[in-house]
Amino acid sequence: MLQGLVLCGVCGGRMSVSYHKRSVGLVPVYQCISGRRERRLPLCQIITGASIDHAVGERLVEAMTPKAIEITLAVRAELQARLDDVDRLRLQQVERAQQESQMARRRYMQVDPDNRLVAGTLEANWNEKLRSLAQAREEAERQRAADRMTLEQATEARIRTLAEDFAVVWNDPATSHRDRKRIARLLIEDVTLLKNDRLHVHIRFKGGATESLVLPLPANAWLRRLTHPDVVDRIEQLLEEHEEKEAAERLNAEGLRTGAGKPFGANAVRYIRKRCGIKTLWSHLRETGKLTTPEMAVHLGIGLNTVRKRARAGRLHGQPCSKGARAHWLFDSIDEQPEPVRQLAASRDIKGPWRGVLSAAAAGRCAI
């Protein structure tokens, strides 16, 4: 939007603009290359311009209010009155020059023709007064044309209407970037940028008014792609009751997107979970006392495949839950199992290889 209007706050040179393609479209980058082009020096500044364009655009919308337009028209009317006074003074100078030329003419016409020396002097004086009169008229016309600021009532009405509709026109998606550039050039003389701990934007409007804005530095690319903290909190809530794939489906249904603006998938949820240290559904269920397949097998004294078969048949209360890339079973505690399961666990009729495993666990030589 500010192409050709941006000045470098370091060297004072005019900054050029280049465009980088991003997911949101083309993003302008203002850079000062005058030192490199003329003296092969490093670039003074390189500043991403999206936030600058947005801030300056908002300032233009704020400036183009009906009240501001009324003040501008009032000031213009006052200036016009002063120019009219100056124009009257110029006309008086023209009138004096005309009177002097007429007096010089009368003196020349009244001289004795035989007195050639006096007649020649008076004729030269008359010609000089005529040249002065012509110069005064020409200067008055030139100044009048330069100072002409009179506005018709219809023009003033259109200006007031534009002030009321300016925000709508500026923010309308149908307004092209070319039109915004043209509007900016009508209102702004130049914009000076200086980047240190903050981004300082100094705007100089047409007519001499100035304004300074202080903006935060544009975020790095990886910061702009970070998922919003509110979305991360929502992922943590969903993973308390859902697995990563189901959480991704719910996030998409709620219209939430990743930091890159893309829909969620299981891999995206997993990446955010690991980066932010969020617990999985498996961890939440284990904290509530759920038992794994080996633990249930030890309690019942049966094999792992038997536990899985009984779970699929519904004889054991549990649910499949992913741990890593594989699906496993997590079972309710023994007290929440059906009566036959509780009786089997109570009898602790543990046979086969599980007797040694349980004995080792009881002795503290291994963990189950």
C-alpha positions in Angstrom: 0.0 0.0 0.0 2.9 2.4 0.8 5.0 1.6 -2.3 7.1 4.7 -3.1 6.1 6.5 0.1 8.4 4.8 2.6 11.6 6.4 3.9 14.4 4.7 5.9 14.7 6.0 9.4 18.4 5.1 9.5 19.8 6.7 6.3 16.9 8.7 5.0 16.8 6.9 1.7 13.7 5.7 0.0 12.8 2.1 0.7 11.8 -0.4 -2.0 9.2 -3.1 -1.6 9.3 -6.8 -2.5 6.7 -9.5 -2.1 6.9 -12.9 -0.4 4.3 -15.5 -1.0 2.6 -16.8 2.2 -0.4 -18.9 3.0 -2.5 -15.7 3.4 -1.3 -14.4 0.0 1.5 -11.9 -1.0 3.1 -10.2 2.0 5.0 -6.9 1.3 8.5 -6.5 2.7 10.0 -2.9 2.9 13.8 -2.8 2.5 16.4 -0.1 2.2 18.8 -0.9 -0.6 20.2 2.6 -1.3 23.4 1.9 0.5 23.9 -1.4 -1.2 23.1 0.0 -4.6 25.3 3.1 -4.3 28.2 2.0 -2.0 27.8 -1.7 -1.6 26.9 -1.4 2.1 24.7 -3.9 4.0 20.9 -3.3 4.0 19.9 -0.7 6.6 16.6 -2.3 7.4 14.3 -5.1 6.3 10.8 -4.9 7.7 7.7 -7.0 7.0 5.1 -4.5 5.9 1.7 -6.3 6.6 1.3 -4.8 10.1 2.5 -1.4 8.9 0.0 -1.3 6.0 -2.8 -2.4 8.4 -1.9 0.3 11.0 -1.6 3.1 8.5 -4.8 2.0 6.9 -6.6 2.2 10.2 -5.2 5.6 10.8 -6.4 6.8 7.5 -9.9 5.6 8.3 -9.8 7.4 11.7 -8.6 10.6 10.0 -11.3 10.6 7.3 -14.2 11.3 9.7 -17.0 13.7 9.0 -15.8 16.0 11.8 -12.3 16.1 10.4 -13.7 16.9 6.9 -15.8 19.8 8.4 -12.7 21.2 10.1 -10.7 20.9 6.9 -13.4 22.7 4.9 -13.6 25.4 7.5 -9.8 25.9 7.4 -10.0 25.9 3.6 -12.7 28.6 3.7 -10.5 30.7 6.0 -7.5 30.3 3.7 -9.7 31.2 0.7 -10.7 34.4 2.5 -7.1 35.3 3.1 -6.2 34.6 -0.5 -9.0 36.8 -1.6 -7.5 39.6 0.5 -4.1 39.0 -1.1 -5.7 39.0 -4.5 -7.3 42.5 -3.8 -3.9 43.8 -2.9 -2.5 42.5 -6.3 -5.4 44.2 -8.1 -4.5 47.4 -6.4 -0.9 47.1 -7.6 -2.2 46.6 -11.1 -4.5 49.6 -10.9 -1.5 51.8 -9.7 0.6 50.5 -12.6 -2.2 51.4 -15.0 -2.6 54.9 -13.5 1.2 55.5 -13.8 1.1 54.3 -17.5 -1.8 56.7 -18.2 0.0 59.6 -16.6 3.1 58.8 -18.6 1.0 58.7 -21.8 -0.5 62.1 -21.0 2.9 63.7 -20.4 4.2 62.3 -23.7 1.1 63.5 -25.6 1.4 67.0 -24.2 5.1 67.6 -25.0 6.2 69.9 -27.8 7.1 67.7 -30.8 10.0 70.0 -31.6 11.6 69.2 -28.3 12.9 65.8 -29.4 15.1 65.2 -26.4 12.2 65.6 -23.9 9.8 63.7 -26.1 12.2 60.7 -26.4 12.6 60.6 -22.6 8.9 60.7 -22.0 8.3 58.1 -24.6 10.9 55.7 -23.0 9.2 56.4 -19.6 5.8 55.6 -21.1 7.1 52.3 -22.6 8.6 51.3 -19.2 5.3 52.0 -17.4 3.5 49.8 -20.1 6.0 47.0 -19.5 5.5 47.3 -15.7 1.7 47.2 -16.2 1.9 44.1 -18.4 4.2 42.4 -15.8 1.8 43.3 -12.9 -1.2 41.9 -14.8 0.7 38.7 -15.7 1.9 38.1 -12.1 -1.6 38.8 -10.7 -3.1 36.3 -13.1 -0.5 33.7 -12.3 -0.8 34.0 -8.6 -4.6 34.0 -8.9 -4.5 30.7 -10.8 -2.1 29.2 -8.2 -4.2 30.3 -5.2 -7.6 29.4 -6.7 -9.2 27.1 -4.0 -12.9 27.9 -4.4 -15.1 24.7 -4.1 -18.6 24.5 -5.4 -21.3 23.4 -3.0 -21.8 20.2 -4.9 -18.1 19.4 -4.6 -18.3 20.0 -0.8 -21.3 17.7 -0.5 -19.5 14.9 -2.4 -16.5 15.4 0.0 -18.7 15.1 3.0 -20.4 11.9 1.6 -17.0 10.4 0.9 -16.0 11.0 4.6 -19.1 9.1 5.7 -18.5 6.2 3.3 -14.7 6.1 3.5 -14.4 3.3 6.0 -16.8 1.1 4.1 -15.0 1.7 0.8 -11.5 1.2 2.4 -12.5 -2.1 4.1 -14.6 -3.5 1.2 -12.9 -6.6 -0.2 -13.9 -5.5 -3.7 -11.6 -2.4 -3.3 -8.4 -3.4 -5.1 -4.8 -2.8 -3.7 -4.3 -0.4 -6.6 -7.2 1.8 -5.5 -5.9 1.8 -1.9 -2.5 2.9 -3.1 -4.0 5.7 -5.0 -6.0 6.8 -1.9 -2.9 6.7 0.2 -1.0 8.9 -2.2 -3.7 11.5 -2.1 -3.6 11.7 1.7 0.0 10.8 2.7 3.3 12.6 1.8 5.6 9.9 3.1 6.1 7.4 5.9 9.4 7.0 7.8 10.2 3.6 9.3 12.7 2.9 12.1 13.1 -0.6 13.7 14.8 -1.1 17.0 13.2 -2.7 20.1 9.9 -1.5 18.6 8.7 -0.5 15.1 8.4 3.3 14.9 6.1 4.6 12.0 6.2 8.4 11.4 3.4 9.5 9.0 3.5 12.9 7.2 0.2 13.8 5.7 -0.5 16.1 2.8 -0.5 19.6 4.2 2.2 19.0 6.8 0.4 17.3 9.6 2.4 14.5 11.2 1.7 11.5 13.5 3.8 8.8 15.0 2.8 5.2 15.7 4.7 2.6 17.8 4.1 -1.0 16.8 5.4 -4.3 18.1 8.0 -6.0 15.9 6.6 -8.4 13.3 6.7 -12.0 14.6 9.1 -14.4 13.1 7.7 -17.0 10.7 7.8 -19.8 13.2 6.0 -17.7 15.8 3.3 -16.8 13.3 2.7 -20.6 12.7 2.3 -21.4 16.4 -1.1 -22.7 17.3 -3.2 -20.2 19.3 -3.0 -20.9 23.1 -6.9 -21.1 23.2 -6.7 -23.9 20.7 -4.0 -25.7 22.7 -6.2 -25.5 25.8 -9.1 -27.0 23.8 -6.9 -29.8 22.6 -5.9 -30.6 26.2 -9.6 -30.7 27.2 -10.5 -33.1 24.3 -7.6 -35.4 25.0 -9.0 -36.1 28.5 -11.9 -38.0 26.9 -10.9 -38.6 23.3 -8.0 -40.0 21.3 -6.0 -37.9 18.9 -8.0 -38.7 15.7 -11.3 -38.0 17.4 -9.9 -34.8 18.9 -8.9 -33.7 15.4 -12.4 -34.3 14.1 -14.0 -32.3 16.8 -11.5 -29.4 16.4 -12.4 -29.3 12.7 -16.1 -29.4 13.4 -15.7 -26.4 15.7 -13.9 -24.5 12.9 -10.5 -24.4 14.7 -7.3 -24.4 12.6 -3.6 -25.0 13.2 -1.1 -22.1 13.4 -0.6 -22.5 9.6 -4.3 -22.1 9.0 -4.9 -25.8 8.0 -7.4 -28.3 9.3 -6.4 -30.6 12.1 -5.3 -34.2 11.6 -4.1 -36.8 14.1 -0.5 -36.0 13.4 -1.1 -32.3 14.0 -2.8 -33.0 17.4 0.1 -35.4 18.3 2.7 -32.8 17.4 1.0 -30.2 19.6 0.5 -32.7 22.4 4.2 -33.6 22.5 5.4 -30.0 22.1 3.2 -28.7 25.0 3.5 -31.8 27.2 -0.2 -32.6 27.2 -1.3 -36.0 28.6 -2.9 -38.6 26.3 -6.2 -40.3 26.9 -4.1 -43.4 27.9 -2.4 -41.5 30.6 -5.7 -40.0 31.9 -7.3 -43.5 32.0 -4.4 -45.0 33.8 -4.5 -42.3 36.4 -8.1 -43.4 37.1 -7.0 -47.0 37.9 -7.5 -48.7 34.6 -5.7 -52.0 34.1 -3.6 -53.1 31.2 -4.0 -56.5 29.5 -0.9 -58.0 31.3 -2.2 -56.7 34.7 -5.6 -58.2 34.1 -4.1 -61.5 33.1 -2.1 -61.6 36.3 -5.1 -60.8 38.4 -7.2 -63.5 36.8 -4.4 -66.0 36.2 -5.1 -66.4 32.5 -3.2 -65.7 29.3 -3.0 -62.5 27.4 -4.9 -63.9 24.4 -7.7 -65.2 26.7 -8.0 -61.7 28.2 -8.4 -60.1 24.8 -10.9 -62.7 23.7 -13.1 -62.2 26.8 -12.8 -58.4 26.3 -14.0 -58.7 22.7 -16.8 -60.9 23.8 -17.9 -58.4 26.4 -17.1 -60.7 29.4 -14.6 -58.1 30.6 -15.4 -54.4 31.0 -12.8 -52.4 29.2 -12.2 -50.3 26.1 -9.6 -50.2 23.4 -7.2 -47.3 23.7 -4.1 -46.3 21.6 -0.7 -46.2 23.1 1.7 -44.9 20.6 1.1 -46.4 17.2 -0.7 -49.6 18.5 -4.1 -50.1 20.0 -4.3 -51.8 23.5 -7.0 -52.6 26.0 -7.6 -50.8 29.2 -9.9 -52.5 31.8 -11.9 -51.3 34.7 -10.7 -52.3 38.1 -11.6 -55.8 39.5 -14.3 -54.3 41.7 -16.1 -52.9 38.6 -16.0 -56.1 36.7 -18.9 -58.6 36.4 -19.4 -61.1 39.3 -17.7 -64.1 37.6 -14.6 -62.0 37.0 -14.5 -60.8 40.6 -14.9 -64.4 41.8 -12.1 -65.6 39.5 -9.8 -62.9 40.8 -10.8 -63.7 44.4 -9.9 -67.3 44.0 -6.5 -66.2 42.7 -6.2 -69.6 41.1 -3.0 -68.6 39.3 -1.4 -71.3 37.3 1.3 -71.8 34.7 3.9 -69.2 33.9 1.9 -66.4 35.7 2.7 -68.0 39.1 6.4 -67.1 38.7 5.6 -63.6 37.4 3.3 -62.8 40.3 5.8 -64.3 42.8 8.6 -62.1 41.4 6.4 -59.1 41.5 5.4 -59.8 45.1 9.1 -60.2 46.0 9.9 -56.8 44.3 12.2 -58.4 41.7 10.2 -57.2 38.7 7.4 -54.7 37.9 4.1 -55.5 36.4 
